[in-house]
């Protein structure tokens, strides 16, 4: 979704729940960076399965927006 749509649709409580285990700001000003604003990585990788071989999967542990 777009950043504007994320700000309208995602609540602070959802953002806090979705970023559990990730060191990041958890306030209204960063709602546009919430995980729900992005396509699921599994869908992105599946769409290019004929182009890439998944070797490792990384987990986000920190997000800095400045």
Phi and psi in radians as a Rosetta constraint file:
Dihedral C 1 N 2 CA 2 C 2 CIRCULARHARMONIC -1.318 0.35
Dihedral N 2 CA 2 C 2 N 3 CIRCULARHARMONIC 2.871 0.35
Dihedral C 2 N 3 CA 3 C 3 CIRCULARHARMONIC -1.075 0.35
Dihedral N 3 CA 3 C 3 N 4 CIRCULARHARMONIC -0.713 0.35
Dihedral C 3 N 4 CA 4 C 4 CIRCULARHARMONIC -1.106 0.35
Dihedral N 4 CA 4 C 4 N 5 CIRCULARHARMONIC -0.761 0.35
Dihedral C 4 N 5 CA 5 C 5 CIRCULARHARMONIC -1.115 0.35
Dihedral N 5 CA 5 C 5 N 6 CIRCULARHARMONIC -0.718 0.35
Dihedral C 5 N 6 CA 6 C 6 CIRCULARHARMONIC -1.047 0.35
Dihedral N 6 CA 6 C 6 N 7 CIRCULARHARMONIC -0.755 0.35
Dihedral C 6 N 7 CA 7 C 7 CIRCULARHARMONIC -1.094 0.35
Dihedral N 7 CA 7 C 7 N 8 CIRCULARHARMONIC -0.542 0.35
Dihedral C 7 N 8 CA 8 C 8 CIRCULARHARMONIC -1.427 0.35
Dihedral N 8 CA 8 C 8 N 9 CIRCULARHARMONIC -0.599 0.35
Dihedral C 8 N 9 CA 9 C 9 CIRCULARHARMONIC -1.787 0.35
Dihedral N 9 CA 9 C 9 N 10 CIRCULARHARMONIC -0.476 0.35
Dihedral C 9 N 10 CA 10 C 10 CIRCULARHARMONIC -1.670 0.35
Dihedral N 10 CA 10 C 10 N 11 CIRCULARHARMONIC 2.233 0.35
Dihedral C 10 N 11 CA 11 C 11 CIRCULARHARMONIC -1.483 0.35
Dihedral N 11 CA 11 C 11 N 12 CIRCULARHARMONIC 2.815 0.35
Dihedral C 11 N 12 CA 12 C 12 CIRCULARHARMONIC -1.082 0.35
Dihedral N 12 CA 12 C 12 N 13 CIRCULARHARMONIC -0.674 0.35
Dihedral C 12 N 13 CA 13 C 13 CIRCULARHARMONIC -1.085 0.35
Dihedral N 13 CA 13 C 13 N 14 CIRCULARHARMONIC -0.701 0.35
Dihedral C 13 N 14 CA 14 C 14 CIRCULARHARMONIC -1.138 0.35
Dihedral N 14 CA 14 C 14 N 15 CIRCULARHARMONIC -0.749 0.35
Dihedral C 14 N 15 CA 15 C 15 CIRCULARHARMONIC -1.062 0.35
Dihedral N 15 CA 15 C 15 N 16 CIRCULARHARMONIC -0.782 0.35
Dihedral C 15 N 16 CA 16 C 16 CIRCULARHARMONIC -1.080 0.35
Dihedral N 16 CA 16 C 16 N 17 CIRCULARHARMONIC -0.773 0.35
Dihedral C 16 N 17 CA 17 C 17 CIRCULARHARMONIC -1.135 0.35
Dihedral N 17 CA 17 C 17 N 18 CIRCULARHARMONIC -0.739 0.35
Dihedral C 17 N 18 CA 18 C 18 CIRCULARHARMONIC -1.244 0.35
Dihedral N 18 CA 18 C 18 N 19 CIRCULARHARMONIC -0.344 0.35
Dihedral C 18 N 19 CA 19 C 19 CIRCULARHARMONIC -1.878 0.35
Dihedral N 19 CA 19 C 19 N 20 CIRCULARHARMONIC 0.309 0.35
Dihedral C 19 N 20 CA 20 C 20 CIRCULARHARMONIC -1.041 0.35
Dihedral N 20 CA 20 C 20 N 21 CIRCULARHARMONIC 2.295 0.35
Dihedral C 20 N 21 CA 21 C 21 CIRCULARHARMONIC 1.526 0.35
Dihedral N 21 CA 21 C 21 N 22 CIRCULARHARMONIC -0.040 0.35
Dihedral C 21 N 22 CA 22 C 22 CIRCULARHARMONIC -1.958 0.35
Dihedral N 22 CA 22 C 22 N 23 CIRCULARHARMONIC 2.255 0.35
Dihedral C 22 N 23 CA 23 C 23 CIRCULARHARMONIC -1.398 0.35
Dihedral N 23 CA 23 C 23 N 24 CIRCULARHARMONIC 1.883 0.35
Dihedral C 23 N 24 CA 24 C 24 CIRCULARHARMONIC -2.820 0.35
Dihedral N 24 CA 24 C 24 N 25 CIRCULARHARMONIC 2.965 0.35
Dihedral C 24 N 25 CA 25 C 25 CIRCULARHARMONIC -1.232 0.35
Dihedral N 25 CA 25 C 25 N 26 CIRCULARHARMONIC 2.509 0.35
Dihedral C 25 N 26 CA 26 C 26 CIRCULARHARMONIC -2.265 0.35
Dihedral N 26 CA 26 C 26 N 27 CIRCULARHARMONIC 1.189 0.35
Dihedral C 26 N 27 CA 27 C 27 CIRCULARHARMONIC -2.436 0.35
Dihedral N 27 CA 27 C 27 N 28 CIRCULARHARMONIC 2.994 0.35
Dihedral C 27 N 28 CA 28 C 28 CIRCULARHARMONIC -1.020 0.35
Dihedral N 28 CA 28 C 28 N 29 CIRCULARHARMONIC -0.519 0.35
Dihedral C 28 N 29 CA 29 C 29 CIRCULARHARMONIC -1.287 0.35
Dihedral N 29 CA 29 C 29 N 30 CIRCULARHARMONIC -0.148 0.35
Dihedral C 29 N 30 CA 30 C 30 CIRCULARHARMONIC -2.041 0.35
Dihedral N 30 CA 30 C 30 N 31 CIRCULARHARMONIC 0.236 0.35
Dihedral C 30 N 31 CA 31 C 31 CIRCULARHARMONIC -1.003 0.35
Dihedral N 31 CA 31 C 31 N 32 CIRCULARHARMONIC -0.570 0.35
Dihedral C 31 N 32 CA 32 C 32 CIRCULARHARMONIC -1.176 0.35
Dihedral N 32 CA 32 C 32 N 33 CIRCULARHARMONIC -0.210 0.35
Dihedral C 32 N 33 CA 33 C 33 CIRCULARHARMONIC -1.796 0.35
Dihedral N 33 CA 33 C 33 N 34 CIRCULARHARMONIC 0.140 0.35
Dihedral C 33 N 34 CA 34 C 34 CIRCULARHARMONIC -1.122 0.35
Dihedral N 34 CA 34 C 34 N 35 CIRCULARHARMONIC 2.612 0.35
Dihedral C 34 N 35 CA 35 C 35 CIRCULARHARMONIC -0.953 0.35
Dihedral N 35 CA 35 C 35 N 36 CIRCULARHARMONIC -0.558 0.35
Dihedral C 35 N 36 CA 36 C 36 CIRCULARHARMONIC -1.147 0.35
Dihedral N 36 CA 36 C 36 N 37 CIRCULARHARMONIC -0.282 0.35
Dihedral C 36 N 37 CA 37 C 37 CIRCULARHARMONIC -1.376 0.35
Dihedral N 37 CA 37 C 37 N 38 CIRCULARHARMONIC -0.142 0.35
Dihedral C 37 N 38 CA 38 C 38 CIRCULARHARMONIC -1.980 0.35
Dihedral N 38 CA 38 C 38 N 39 CIRCULARHARMONIC 2.708 0.35
Dihedral C 38 N 39 CA 39 C 39 CIRCULARHARMONIC -1.170 0.35
Dihedral N 39 CA 39 C 39 N 40 CIRCULARHARMONIC 2.550 0.35
Dihedral C 39 N 40 CA 40 C 40 CIRCULARHARMONIC -1.090 0.35
Dihedral N 40 CA 40 C 40 N 41 CIRCULARHARMONIC 2.324 0.35
Dihedral C 40 N 41 CA 41 C 41 CIRCULARHARMONIC -1.037 0.35
Dihedral N 41 CA 41 C 41 N 42 CIRCULARHARMONIC -0.558 0.35
Dihedral C 41 N 42 CA 42 C 42 CIRCULARHARMONIC -1.084 0.35
Dihedral N 42 CA 42 C 42 N 43 CIRCULARHARMONIC -0.698 0.35
Dihedral C 42 N 43 CA 43 C 43 CIRCULARHARMONIC -1.208 0.35
Dihedral N 43 CA 43 C 43 N 44 CIRCULARHARMONIC -0.688 0.35
Dihedral C 43 N 44 CA 44 C 44 CIRCULARHARMONIC -1.114 0.35
Dihedral N 44 CA 44 C 44 N 45 CIRCULARHARMONIC -0.801 0.35
Dihedral C 44 N 45 CA 45 C 45 CIRCULARHARMONIC -1.204 0.35
Dihedral N 45 CA 45 C 45 N 46 CIRCULARHARMONIC -0.643 0.35
Dihedral C 45 N 46 CA 46 C 46 CIRCULARHARMONIC -1.102 0.35
Dihedral N 46 CA 46 C 46 N 47 CIRCULARHARMONIC -0.618 0.35
Dihedral C 46 N 47 CA 47 C 47 CIRCULARHARMONIC -1.191 0.35
Dihedral N 47 CA 47 C 47 N 48 CIRCULARHARMONIC -0.339 0.35
Dihedral C 47 N 48 CA 48 C 48 CIRCULARHARMONIC -2.104 0.35
Dihedral N 48 CA 48 C 48 N 49 CIRCULARHARMONIC 0.459 0.35
Dihedral C 48 N 49 CA 49 C 49 CIRCULARHARMONIC -1.003 0.35
Dihedral N 49 CA 49 C 49 N 50 CIRCULARHARMONIC -0.530 0.35
Dihedral C 49 N 50 CA 50 C 50 CIRCULARHARMONIC -1.377 0.35
Dihedral N 50 CA 50 C 50 N 51 CIRCULARHARMONIC -0.114 0.35
Dihedral C 50 N 51 CA 51 C 51 CIRCULARHARMONIC -1.874 0.35
Dihedral N 51 CA 51 C 51 N 52 CIRCULARHARMONIC -0.382 0.35
Dihedral C 51 N 52 CA 52 C 52 CIRCULARHARMONIC -2.356 0.35
Dihedral N 52 CA 52 C 52 N 53 CIRCULARHARMONIC 2.775 0.35
Dihedral C 52 N 53 CA 53 C 53 CIRCULARHARMONIC -2.071 0.35
Dihedral N 53 CA 53 C 53 N 54 CIRCULARHARMONIC 2.146 0.35
Dihedral C 53 N 54 CA 54 C 54 CIRCULARHARMONIC -1.305 0.35
Dihedral N 54 CA 54 C 54 N 55 CIRCULARHARMONIC 2.115 0.35
Dihedral C 54 N 55 CA 55 C 55 CIRCULARHARMONIC -1.827 0.35
Dihedral N 55 CA 55 C 55 N 56 CIRCULARHARMONIC -0.704 0.35
Dihedral C 55 N 56 CA 56 C 56 CIRCULARHARMONIC -2.469 0.35
Dihedral N 56 CA 56 C 56 N 57 CIRCULARHARMONIC 2.671 0.35
Dihedral C 56 N 57 CA 57 C 57 CIRCULARHARMONIC -2.110 0.35
Dihedral N 57 CA 57 C 57 N 58 CIRCULARHARMONIC 2.207 0.35
Dihedral C 57 N 58 CA 58 C 58 CIRCULARHARMONIC -1.742 0.35
Dihedral N 58 CA 58 C 58 N 59 CIRCULARHARMONIC 2.615 0.35
Dihedral C 58 N 59 CA 59 C 59 CIRCULARHARMONIC -2.008 0.35
Dihedral N 59 CA 59 C 59 N 60 CIRCULARHARMONIC 2.284 0.35
Dihedral C 59 N 60 CA 60 C 60 CIRCULARHARMONIC -1.193 0.35
Dihedral N 60 CA 60 C 60 N 61 CIRCULARHARMONIC 2.337 0.35
Dihedral C 60 N 61 CA 61 C 61 CIRCULARHARMONIC -2.152 0.35
Dihedral N 61 CA 61 C 61 N 62 CIRCULARHARMONIC -0.216 0.35
Dihedral C 61 N 62 CA 62 C 62 CIRCULARHARMONIC -2.609 0.35
Dihedral N 62 CA 62 C 62 N 63 CIRCULARHARMONIC 2.559 0.35
Dihedral C 62 N 63 CA 63 C 63 CIRCULARHARMONIC -2.446 0.35
Dihedral N 63 CA 63 C 63 N 64 CIRCULARHARMONIC 2.193 0.35
Dihedral C 63 N 64 CA 64 C 64 CIRCULARHARMONIC -2.073 0.35
Dihedral N 64 CA 64 C 64 N 65 CIRCULARHARMONIC 2.111 0.35
Dihedral C 64 N 65 CA 65 C 65 CIRCULARHARMONIC -2.094 0.35
Dihedral N 65 CA 65 C 65 N 66 CIRCULARHARMONIC 2.150 0.35
